[in-house]
């Protein structure tokens, strides 16, 4: 499979989020960070907005409001 990157962009939360530091719990400090790499494949539905970048950016922007501690650079 060949993947071509057409654009790289920053998605910000749709609303203002608290600007404060968050402390890690003791468990967060002793358990090593890990990343589970995964790739998801979906069959095209034929809809014109099946993989519309604007729709994906808008959804991520809305999701980052309640989950603002997860916001950052990927």
PyMOL Python script that loads the backbone (N, CA, C, O; Angstrom):
from pymol import cmd

cmd.read_pdbstr("""\
ATOM      1  N   UNK A   1       0.847  -1.164   0.000  1.00  0.00           N
ATOM      2  CA  UNK A   1       0.000   0.000   0.000  1.00  0.00           C
ATOM      3  C   UNK A   1       0.897   1.232   0.000  1.00  0.00           C
ATOM      4  O   UNK A   1       1.889   1.285   0.728  1.00  0.00           O
ATOM      5  N   UNK A   2       0.552   2.206  -0.805  1.00  0.00           N
ATOM      6  CA  UNK A   2       1.289   3.464  -0.859  1.00  0.00           C
ATOM      7  C   UNK A   2       0.407   4.555  -0.260  1.00  0.00           C
ATOM      8  O   UNK A   2      -0.758   4.700  -0.630  1.00  0.00           O
ATOM      9  N   UNK A   3       0.974   5.311   0.660  1.00  0.00           N
ATOM     10  CA  UNK A   3       0.251   6.408   1.301  1.00  0.00           C
ATOM     11  C   UNK A   3       0.956   7.704   0.960  1.00  0.00           C
ATOM     12  O   UNK A   3       2.165   7.831   1.154  1.00  0.00           O
ATOM     13  N   UNK A   4       0.205   8.661   0.454  1.00  0.00           N
ATOM     14  CA  UNK A   4       0.742   9.983   0.139  1.00  0.00           C
ATOM     15  C   UNK A   4       0.167  11.003   1.107  1.00  0.00           C
ATOM     16  O   UNK A   4      -1.052  11.126   1.223  1.00  0.00           O
ATOM     17  N   UNK A   5       1.027  11.733   1.803  1.00  0.00           N
ATOM     18  CA  UNK A   5       0.583  12.791   2.709  1.00  0.00           C
ATOM     19  C   UNK A   5       0.346  14.033   1.870  1.00  0.00           C
ATOM     20  O   UNK A   5       1.271  14.558   1.250  1.00  0.00           O
ATOM     21  N   UNK A   6      -0.894  14.504   1.851  1.00  0.00           N
ATOM     22  CA  UNK A   6      -1.244  15.682   1.061  1.00  0.00           C
ATOM     23  C   UNK A   6      -1.191  16.957   1.879  1.00  0.00           C
ATOM     24  O   UNK A   6      -0.964  18.038   1.336  1.00  0.00           O
ATOM     25  N   UNK A   7      -1.399  16.837   3.183  1.00  0.00           N
ATOM     26  CA  UNK A   7      -1.459  18.029   4.024  1.00  0.00           C
ATOM     27  C   UNK A   7      -1.177  17.639   5.471  1.00  0.00           C
ATOM     28  O   UNK A   7      -1.519  16.540   5.909  1.00  0.00           O
ATOM     29  N   UNK A   8      -0.562  18.535   6.191  1.00  0.00           N
ATOM     30  CA  UNK A   8      -0.362  18.385   7.627  1.00  0.00           C
ATOM     31  C   UNK A   8      -0.960  19.624   8.273  1.00  0.00           C
ATOM     32  O   UNK A   8      -0.676  20.743   7.845  1.00  0.00           O
ATOM     33  N   UNK A   9      -1.780  19.440   9.293  1.00  0.00           N
ATOM     34  CA  UNK A   9      -2.481  20.580   9.874  1.00  0.00           C
ATOM     35  C   UNK A   9      -2.631  20.412  11.382  1.00  0.00           C
ATOM     36  O   UNK A   9      -2.499  19.308  11.912  1.00  0.00           O
ATOM     37  N   UNK A  10      -2.905  21.512  12.060  1.00  0.00           N
ATOM     38  CA  UNK A  10      -3.140  21.512  13.502  1.00  0.00           C
ATOM     39  C   UNK A  10      -4.644  21.695  13.722  1.00  0.00           C
ATOM     40  O   UNK A  10      -5.249  22.611  13.164  1.00  0.00           O
ATOM     41  N   UNK A  11      -5.238  20.833  14.527  1.00  0.00           N
ATOM     42  CA  UNK A  11      -6.658  20.936  14.856  1.00  0.00           C
ATOM     43  C   UNK A  11      -6.759  21.383  16.301  1.00  0.00           C
ATOM     44  O   UNK A  11      -6.201  20.746  17.195  1.00  0.00           O
ATOM     45  N   UNK A  12      -7.468  22.477  16.531  1.00  0.00           N
ATOM     46  CA  UNK A  12      -7.630  23.028  17.875  1.00  0.00           C
ATOM     47  C   UNK A  12      -9.029  22.718  18.401  1.00  0.00           C
ATOM     48  O   UNK A  12      -9.950  22.509  17.612  1.00  0.00           O
ATOM     49  N   UNK A  13      -9.201  22.684  19.730  1.00  0.00           N
ATOM     50  CA  UNK A  13     -10.536  22.466  20.289  1.00  0.00           C
ATOM     51  C   UNK A  13     -11.519  23.520  19.779  1.00  0.00           C
ATOM     52  O   UNK A  13     -11.145  24.672  19.565  1.00  0.00           O
ATOM     53  N   UNK A  14     -12.764  23.124  19.588  1.00  0.00           N
ATOM     54  CA  UNK A  14     -13.790  24.012  19.046  1.00  0.00           C
ATOM     55  C   UNK A  14     -14.147  25.137  20.010  1.00  0.00           C
ATOM     56  O   UNK A  14     -14.634  26.183  19.580  1.00  0.00           O
ATOM     57  N   UNK A  15     -13.915  24.943  21.298  1.00  0.00           N
ATOM     58  CA  UNK A  15     -14.219  25.950  22.312  1.00  0.00           C
ATOM     59  C   UNK A  15     -13.000  26.153  23.199  1.00  0.00           C
ATOM     60  O   UNK A  15     -12.066  25.350  23.190  1.00  0.00           O
ATOM     61  N   UNK A  16     -13.023  27.230  23.957  1.00  0.00           N
ATOM     62  CA  UNK A  16     -11.934  27.512  24.902  1.00  0.00           C
ATOM     63  C   UNK A  16     -11.891  26.411  25.967  1.00  0.00           C
ATOM     64  O   UNK A  16     -12.930  25.982  26.467  1.00  0.00           O
ATOM     65  N   UNK A  17     -10.702  25.968  26.300  1.00  0.00           N
ATOM     66  CA  UNK A  17     -10.523  24.935  27.320  1.00  0.00           C
ATOM     67  C   UNK A  17      -9.707  25.508  28.473  1.00  0.00           C
ATOM     68  O   UNK A  17      -8.994  26.495  28.290  1.00  0.00           O
ATOM     69  N   UNK A  18      -9.800  24.906  29.661  1.00  0.00           N
ATOM     70  CA  UNK A  18      -9.046  25.420  30.812  1.00  0.00           C
ATOM     71  C   UNK A  18      -7.542  25.431  30.547  1.00  0.00           C
ATOM     72  O   UNK A  18      -6.998  24.510  29.938  1.00  0.00           O
ATOM     73  N   UNK A  19      -6.880  26.491  31.014  1.00  0.00           N
ATOM     74  CA  UNK A  19      -5.431  26.602  30.877  1.00  0.00           C
ATOM     75  C   UNK A  19      -4.820  26.408  32.262  1.00  0.00           C
ATOM     76  O   UNK A  19      -4.550  27.370  32.981  1.00  0.00           O
ATOM     77  N   UNK A  20      -4.617  25.176  32.609  1.00  0.00           N
ATOM     78  CA  UNK A  20      -4.029  24.855  33.903  1.00  0.00           C
ATOM     79  C   UNK A  20      -3.247  23.561  33.775  1.00  0.00           C
ATOM     80  O   UNK A  20      -3.477  22.755  32.873  1.00  0.00           O
ATOM     81  N   UNK A  21      -2.330  23.387  34.687  1.00  0.00           N
ATOM     82  CA  UNK A  21      -1.540  22.165  34.703  1.00  0.00           C
ATOM     83  C   UNK A  21      -2.302  21.038  35.368  1.00  0.00           C
ATOM     84  O   UNK A  21      -3.112  21.273  36.264  1.00  0.00           O
ATOM     85  N   UNK A  22      -2.050  19.839  34.941  1.00  0.00           N
ATOM     86  CA  UNK A  22      -2.669  18.663  35.544  1.00  0.00           C
ATOM     87  C   UNK A  22      -1.561  17.776  36.108  1.00  0.00           C
ATOM     88  O   UNK A  22      -0.565  17.506  35.438  1.00  0.00           O
ATOM     89  N   UNK A  23      -1.748  17.333  37.336  1.00  0.00           N
ATOM     90  CA  UNK A  23      -0.757  16.481  37.973  1.00  0.00           C
ATOM     91  C   UNK A  23      -0.976  15.038  37.568  1.00  0.00           C
ATOM     92  O   UNK A  23      -2.111  14.591  37.401  1.00  0.00           O
ATOM     93  N   UNK A  24       0.117  14.316  37.413  1.00  0.00           N
ATOM     94  CA  UNK A  24       0.034  12.878  37.164  1.00  0.00           C
ATOM     95  C   UNK A  24      -0.157  12.148  38.485  1.00  0.00           C
ATOM     96  O   UNK A  24       0.378  12.558  39.515  1.00  0.00           O
ATOM     97  N   UNK A  25      -0.919  11.070  38.446  1.00  0.00           N
ATOM     98  CA  UNK A  25      -1.073  10.246  39.647  1.00  0.00           C
ATOM     99  C   UNK A  25       0.199   9.426  39.843  1.00  0.00           C
ATOM    100  O   UNK A  25       1.048   9.360  38.954  1.00  0.00           O
ATOM    101  N   UNK A  26       0.323   8.806  41.005  1.00  0.00           N
ATOM    102  CA  UNK A  26       1.485   7.956  41.270  1.00  0.00           C
ATOM    103  C   UNK A  26       1.592   6.823  40.255  1.00  0.00           C
ATOM    104  O   UNK A  26       2.692   6.446  39.852  1.00  0.00           O
ATOM    105  N   UNK A  27       0.450   6.282  39.846  1.00  0.00           N
ATOM    106  CA  UNK A  27       0.461   5.204  38.855  1.00  0.00           C
ATOM    107  C   UNK A  27       1.010   5.719  37.524  1.00  0.00           C
ATOM    108  O   UNK A  27       1.800   5.037  36.871  1.00  0.00           O
ATOM    109  N   UNK A  28       0.595   6.916  37.126  1.00  0.00           N
ATOM    110  CA  UNK A  28       1.085   7.485  35.870  1.00  0.00           C
ATOM    111  C   UNK A  28       2.592   7.709  35.901  1.00  0.00           C
ATOM    112  O   UNK A  28       3.253   7.643  34.864  1.00  0.00           O
ATOM    113  N   UNK A  29       3.126   7.970  37.065  1.00  0.00           N
ATOM    114  CA  UNK A  29       4.556   8.243  37.177  1.00  0.00           C
ATOM    115  C   UNK A  29       5.408   6.979  37.113  1.00  0.00           C
ATOM    116  O   UNK A  29       6.548   7.034  36.653  1.00  0.00           O
ATOM    117  N   UNK A  30       4.878   5.839  37.565  1.00  0.00           N
ATOM    118  CA  UNK A  30       5.688   4.617  37.606  1.00  0.00           C
ATOM    119  C   UNK A  30       5.442   3.669  36.431  1.00  0.00           C
ATOM    120  O   UNK A  30       6.308   2.859  36.100  1.00  0.00           O
ATOM    121  N   UNK A  31       4.273   3.760  35.803  1.00  0.00           N
ATOM    122  CA  UNK A  31       3.972   2.883  34.670  1.00  0.00           C
ATOM    123  C   UNK A  31       4.562   3.509  33.407  1.00  0.00           C
ATOM    124  O   UNK A  31       4.311   4.680  33.120  1.00  0.00           O
ATOM    125  N   UNK A  32       5.338   2.741  32.658  1.00  0.00           N
ATOM    126  CA  UNK A  32       5.934   3.315  31.447  1.00  0.00           C
ATOM    127  C   UNK A  32       4.867   3.656  30.406  1.00  0.00           C
ATOM    128  O   UNK A  32       3.828   3.001  30.316  1.00  0.00           O
ATOM    129  N   UNK A  33       5.147   4.679  29.638  1.00  0.00           N
ATOM    130  CA  UNK A  33       4.240   5.050  28.551  1.00  0.00           C
ATOM    131  C   UNK A  33       4.377   4.024  27.435  1.00  0.00           C
ATOM    132  O   UNK A  33       5.469   3.517  27.176  1.00  0.00           O
ATOM    133  N   UNK A  34       3.296   3.731  26.797  1.00  0.00           N
ATOM    134  CA  UNK A  34       3.356   2.806  25.674  1.00  0.00           C
ATOM    135  C   UNK A  34       2.371   3.259  24.612  1.00  0.00           C
ATOM    136  O   UNK A  34       1.398   3.957  24.897  1.00  0.00           O
ATOM    137  N   UNK A  35       2.636   2.858  23.419  1.00  0.00           N
ATOM    138  CA  UNK A  35       1.799   3.211  22.281  1.00  0.00           C
ATOM    139  C   UNK A  35       1.406   1.922  21.584  1.00  0.00           C
ATOM    140  O   UNK A  35       2.257   1.075  21.310  1.00  0.00           O
ATOM    141  N   UNK A  36       0.141   1.773  21.302  1.00  0.00           N
ATOM    142  CA  UNK A  36      -0.324   0.603  20.573  1.00  0.00           C
ATOM    143  C   UNK A  36      -0.602   1.019  19.140  1.00  0.00           C
ATOM    144  O   UNK A  36      -1.636   1.626  18.860  1.00  0.00           O
ATOM    145  N   UNK A  37       0.307   0.701  18.234  1.00  0.00           N
ATOM    146  CA  UNK A  37       0.082   1.102  16.843  1.00  0.00           C
ATOM    147  C   UNK A  37      -1.072   0.304  16.237  1.00  0.00           C
ATOM    148  O   UNK A  37      -1.157  -0.912  16.409  1.00  0.00           O
ATOM    149  N   UNK A  38      -1.933   0.986  15.545  1.00  0.00           N
ATOM    150  CA  UNK A  38      -3.040   0.301  14.890  1.00  0.00           C
ATOM    151  C   UNK A  38      -3.456   1.081  13.656  1.00  0.00           C
ATOM    152  O   UNK A  38      -3.287   2.298  13.580  1.00  0.00           O
ATOM    153  N   UNK A  39      -3.993   0.368  12.713  1.00  0.00           N
ATOM    154  CA  UNK A  39      -4.496   0.968  11.478  1.00  0.00           C
ATOM    155  C   UNK A  39      -5.888   0.402  11.256  1.00  0.00           C
ATOM    156  O   UNK A  39      -6.092  -0.808  11.358  1.00  0.00           O
ATOM    157  N   UNK A  40      -6.835   1.257  10.958  1.00  0.00           N
ATOM    158  CA  UNK A  40      -8.201   0.827  10.709  1.00  0.00           C
ATOM    159  C   UNK A  40      -8.533   1.052   9.242  1.00  0.00           C
ATOM    160  O   UNK A  40      -8.239   2.112   8.690  1.00  0.00           O
ATOM    161  N   UNK A  41      -9.137   0.071   8.619  1.00  0.00           N
ATOM    162  CA  UNK A  41      -9.548   0.168   7.225  1.00  0.00           C
ATOM    163  C   UNK A  41     -11.067   0.092   7.171  1.00  0.00           C
ATOM    164  O   UNK A  41     -11.679  -0.736   7.846  1.00  0.00           O
ATOM    165  N   UNK A  42     -11.665   0.949   6.375  1.00  0.00           N
ATOM    166  CA  UNK A  42     -13.117   0.979   6.224  1.00  0.00           C
ATOM    167  C   UNK A  42     -13.462   0.864   4.746  1.00  0.00           C
ATOM    168  O   UNK A  42     -12.776   1.426   3.892  1.00  0.00           O
ATOM    169  N   UNK A  43     -14.518   0.142   4.455  1.00  0.00           N
ATOM    170  CA  UNK A  43     -14.965   0.026   3.067  1.00  0.00           C
ATOM    171  C   UNK A  43     -15.660   1.325   2.665  1.00  0.00           C
ATOM    172  O   UNK A  43     -16.448   1.868   3.439  1.00  0.00           O
ATOM    173  N   UNK A  44     -15.375   1.827   1.464  1.00  0.00           N
ATOM    174  CA  UNK A  44     -16.060   3.044   0.997  1.00  0.00           C
ATOM    175  C   UNK A  44     -17.569   2.811   0.926  1.00  0.00           C
ATOM    176  O   UNK A  44     -18.028   1.754   0.494  1.00  0.00           O
ATOM    177  N   UNK A  45     -18.319   3.803   1.353  1.00  0.00           N
ATOM    178  CA  UNK A  45     -19.780   3.692   1.340  1.00  0.00           C
ATOM    179  C   UNK A  45     -20.390   4.294   0.085  1.00  0.00           C
ATOM    180  O   UNK A  45     -21.575   4.102  -0.185  1.00  0.00           O
ATOM    181  N   UNK A  46     -19.595   5.012  -0.673  1.00  0.00           N
ATOM    182  CA  UNK A  46     -20.124   5.678  -1.852  1.00  0.00           C
ATOM    183  C   UNK A  46     -20.626   7.080  -1.546  1.00  0.00           C
ATOM    184  O   UNK A  46     -20.934   7.838  -2.466  1.00  0.00           O
ATOM    185  N   UNK A  47     -20.711   7.435  -0.271  1.00  0.00           N
ATOM    186  CA  UNK A  47     -21.151   8.781   0.107  1.00  0.00           C
ATOM    187  C   UNK A  47     -20.077   9.792  -0.294  1.00  0.00           C
ATOM    188  O   UNK A  47     -18.886   9.504  -0.177  1.00  0.00           O
ATOM    189  N   UNK A  48     -20.484  10.972  -0.763  1.00  0.00           N
ATOM    190  CA  UNK A  48     -19.489  11.961  -1.202  1.00  0.00           C
ATOM    191  C   UNK A  48     -18.594  12.461  -0.073  1.00  0.00           C
ATOM    192  O   UNK A  48     -17.479  12.912  -0.334  1.00  0.00           O
ATOM    193  N   UNK A  49     -19.057  12.392   1.174  1.00  0.00           N
ATOM    194  CA  UNK A  49     -18.239  12.863   2.299  1.00  0.00           C
ATOM    195  C   UNK A  49     -17.690  11.695   3.119  1.00  0.00           C
ATOM    196  O   UNK A  49     -17.438  11.852   4.313  1.00  0.00           O
ATOM    197  N   UNK A  50     -17.501  10.529   2.499  1.00  0.00           N
ATOM    198  CA  UNK A  50     -17.029   9.340   3.218  1.00  0.00           C
ATOM    199  C   UNK A  50     -15.729   9.611   3.959  1.00  0.00           C
ATOM    200  O   UNK A  50     -15.578   9.200   5.109  1.00  0.00           O
ATOM    201  N   UNK A  51     -14.801  10.287   3.329  1.00  0.00           N
ATOM    202  CA  UNK A  51     -13.513  10.582   3.962  1.00  0.00           C
ATOM    203  C   UNK A  51     -13.184  12.053   3.739  1.00  0.00           C
ATOM    204  O   UNK A  51     -12.100  12.392   3.266  1.00  0.00           O
ATOM    205  N   UNK A  52     -14.125  12.915   4.080  1.00  0.00           N
ATOM    206  CA  UNK A  52     -13.965  14.358   3.894  1.00  0.00           C
ATOM    207  C   UNK A  52     -13.105  14.922   5.023  1.00  0.00           C
ATOM    208  O   UNK A  52     -13.457  14.802   6.197  1.00  0.00           O
ATOM    209  N   UNK A  53     -11.984  15.532   4.668  1.00  0.00           N
ATOM    210  CA  UNK A  53     -11.053  16.065   5.670  1.00  0.00           C
ATOM    211  C   UNK A  53     -11.715  17.123   6.548  1.00  0.00           C
ATOM    212  O   UNK A  53     -11.427  17.187   7.743  1.00  0.00           O
ATOM    213  N   UNK A  54     -12.593  17.952   5.988  1.00  0.00           N
ATOM    214  CA  UNK A  54     -13.268  18.987   6.786  1.00  0.00           C
ATOM    215  C   UNK A  54     -14.159  18.355   7.852  1.00  0.00           C
ATOM    216  O   UNK A  54     -14.216  18.836   8.983  1.00  0.00           O
ATOM    217  N   UNK A  55     -14.847  17.290   7.495  1.00  0.00           N
ATOM    218  CA  UNK A  55     -15.716  16.598   8.454  1.00  0.00           C
ATOM    219  C   UNK A  55     -14.872  15.981   9.568  1.00  0.00           C
ATOM    220  O   UNK A  55     -15.228  16.081  10.742  1.00  0.00           O
ATOM    221  N   UNK A  56     -13.759  15.348   9.210  1.00  0.00           N
ATOM    222  CA  UNK A  56     -12.885  14.738  10.213  1.00  0.00           C
ATOM    223  C   UNK A  56     -12.282  15.785  11.141  1.00  0.00           C
ATOM    224  O   UNK A  56     -12.223  15.574  12.353  1.00  0.00           O
ATOM    225  N   UNK A  57     -11.834  16.912  10.587  1.00  0.00           N
ATOM    226  CA  UNK A  57     -11.254  17.983  11.408  1.00  0.00           C
ATOM    227  C   UNK A  57     -12.301  18.567  12.353  1.00  0.00           C
ATOM    228  O   UNK A  57     -12.010  18.836  13.518  1.00  0.00           O
ATOM    229  N   UNK A  58     -13.513  18.761  11.849  1.00  0.00           N
ATOM    230  CA  UNK A  58     -14.585  19.297  12.685  1.00  0.00           C
ATOM    231  C   UNK A  58     -14.942  18.366  13.832  1.00  0.00           C
ATOM    232  O   UNK A  58     -15.152  18.815  14.958  1.00  0.00           O
ATOM    233  N   UNK A  59     -15.010  17.071  13.548  1.00  0.00           N
ATOM    234  CA  UNK A  59     -15.332  16.094  14.589  1.00  0.00           C
ATOM    235  C   UNK A  59     -14.227  16.033  15.641  1.00  0.00           C
ATOM    236  O   UNK A  59     -14.513  15.976  16.837  1.00  0.00           O
ATOM    237  N   UNK A  60     -12.972  16.044  15.204  1.00  0.00           N
ATOM    238  CA  UNK A  60     -11.861  16.022  16.156  1.00  0.00           C
ATOM    239  C   UNK A  60     -11.846  17.292  16.993  1.00  0.00           C
ATOM    240  O   UNK A  60     -11.573  17.242  18.192  1.00  0.00           O
ATOM    241  N   UNK A  61     -12.138  18.431  16.371  1.00  0.00           N
ATOM    242  CA  UNK A  61     -12.170  19.704  17.082  1.00  0.00           C
ATOM    243  C   UNK A  61     -13.219  19.685  18.195  1.00  0.00           C
ATOM    244  O   UNK A  61     -12.972  20.184  19.293  1.00  0.00           O
ATOM    245  N   UNK A  62     -14.381  19.113  17.914  1.00  0.00           N
ATOM    246  CA  UNK A  62     -15.439  19.007  18.926  1.00  0.00           C
ATOM    247  C   UNK A  62     -15.061  18.009  20.018  1.00  0.00           C
ATOM    248  O   UNK A  62     -15.357  18.234  21.191  1.00  0.00           O
ATOM    249  N   UNK A  63     -14.413  16.912  19.643  1.00  0.00           N
ATOM    250  CA  UNK A  63     -14.028  15.888  20.627  1.00  0.00           C
ATOM    251  C   UNK A  63     -12.954  16.397  21.575  1.00  0.00           C
ATOM    252  O   UNK A  63     -12.873  15.933  22.713  1.00  0.00           O
ATOM    253  N   UNK A  64     -12.129  17.337  21.136  1.00  0.00           N
ATOM    254  CA  UNK A  64     -11.052  17.845  21.980  1.00  0.00           C
ATOM    255  C   UNK A  64     -11.549  18.764  23.093  1.00  0.00           C
ATOM    256  O   UNK A  64     -10.784  19.082  24.003  1.00  0.00           O
ATOM    257  N   UNK A  65     -12.803  19.197  23.045  1.00  0.00           N
ATOM    258  CA  UNK A  65     -13.329  20.072  24.102  1.00  0.00           C
ATOM    259  C   UNK A  65     -13.467  19.300  25.421  1.00  0.00           C
ATOM    260  O   UNK A  65     -12.851  19.707  26.406  1.00  0.00           O
ATOM    261  N   UNK A  66     -14.238  18.214  25.493  1.00  0.00           N
ATOM    262  CA  UNK A  66     -14.332  17.501  26.771  1.00  0.00           C
ATOM    263  C   UNK A  66     -13.077  16.692  27.107  1.00  0.00           C
ATOM    264  O   UNK A  66     -12.842  16.362  28.269  1.00  0.00           O
ATOM    265  N   UNK A  67     -12.286  16.380  26.106  1.00  0.00           N
ATOM    266  CA  UNK A  67     -11.070  15.593  26.329  1.00  0.00           C
ATOM    267  C   UNK A  67      -9.829  16.464  26.156  1.00  0.00           C
ATOM    268  O   UNK A  67      -8.827  16.009  25.606  1.00  0.00           O
ATOM    269  N   UNK A  68      -9.888  17.725  26.625  1.00  0.00           N
ATOM    270  CA  UNK A  68      -8.783  18.661  26.405  1.00  0.00           C
ATOM    271  C   UNK A  68      -7.441  18.202  26.963  1.00  0.00           C
ATOM    272  O   UNK A  68      -6.412  18.583  26.405  1.00  0.00           O
ATOM    273  N   UNK A  69      -7.389  17.394  28.045  1.00  0.00           N
ATOM    274  CA  UNK A  69      -6.055  16.945  28.481  1.00  0.00           C
ATOM    275  C   UNK A  69      -5.361  16.061  27.442  1.00  0.00           C
ATOM    276  O   UNK A  69      -4.141  15.897  27.485  1.00  0.00           O
ATOM    277  N   UNK A  70      -6.123  15.497  26.518  1.00  0.00           N
ATOM    278  CA  UNK A  70      -5.534  14.646  25.486  1.00  0.00           C
ATOM    279  C   UNK A  70      -5.052  15.447  24.285  1.00  0.00           C
ATOM    280  O   UNK A  70      -4.393  14.899  23.402  1.00  0.00           O
ATOM    281  N   UNK A  71      -5.368  16.732  24.241  1.00  0.00           N
ATOM    282  CA  UNK A  71      -4.962  17.553  23.099  1.00  0.00           C
ATOM    283  C   UNK A  71      -3.448  17.708  23.083  1.00  0.00           C
ATOM    284  O   UNK A  71      -2.804  17.746  24.131  1.00  0.00           O
ATOM    285  N   UNK A  72      -2.908  17.794  21.925  1.00  0.00           N
ATOM    286  CA  UNK A  72      -1.463  17.953  21.763  1.00  0.00           C
ATOM    287  C   UNK A  72      -1.075  17.688  20.328  1.00  0.00           C
ATOM    288  O   UNK A  72      -1.927  17.593  19.444  1.00  0.00           O
ATOM    289  N   UNK A  73       0.189  17.572  20.113  1.00  0.00           N
ATOM    290  CA  UNK A  73       0.674  17.307  18.762  1.00  0.00           C
ATOM    291  C   UNK A  73       0.808  15.815  18.543  1.00  0.00           C
ATOM    292  O   UNK A  73       1.247  15.079  19.427  1.00  0.00           O
ATOM    293  N   UNK A  74       0.422  15.376  17.346  1.00  0.00           N
ATOM    294  CA  UNK A  74       0.563  13.968  16.969  1.00  0.00           C
ATOM    295  C   UNK A  74       1.640  13.847  15.929  1.00  0.00           C
ATOM    296  O   UNK A  74       1.929  12.744  15.465  1.00  0.00           O
TER     297      UNK A  74
END
""", "prot")
cmd.dss("prot")
cmd.show_as("cartoon", "prot")
cmd.util.cbc("prot")
cmd.orient("prot")
